[in-house]
Amino acid sequence: MKLRYLLLPLLLFALLLPLPAHAQVDINHADAKTLAESLSGIGLVKAEAIVAWRKSHGPFLHIEDLAAVDGIGERTIEANRDAIVIVVDRPPARGGSGAMEVR
């Protein structure tokens, strides 16, 4: 009987703990391991495909560009829309330094 009274508060406490949220990830600069850990439905193989596509084609300009990577469809993009940040390096202006643009 005492066990029940001990377990009930512990269960309630566990339910009140916040669920872990995925941090935002920049798909133009993150490595495969970071992508796999940060994005829902993206394992290491798909994350490596994202990095390979990025190396072959250049930076992603829009989140929707991920659909060009084999194995990534609209559902995966929508499931991760809030977790994805796109940072595009811009070439330096004359006499200046390069800049980054966040989308």
Secondary structure, 3 states (H helix, E strand, C coil): CHHHHHHHHHHHHHHHCCCCCCCCEECCCCCHHHHHHHCCCCCHHHHHHHHHHHHHHCCCCCHHHHHHCCCCCHHHHHHHHHHEECEEEECCCCCCCCEEEEC
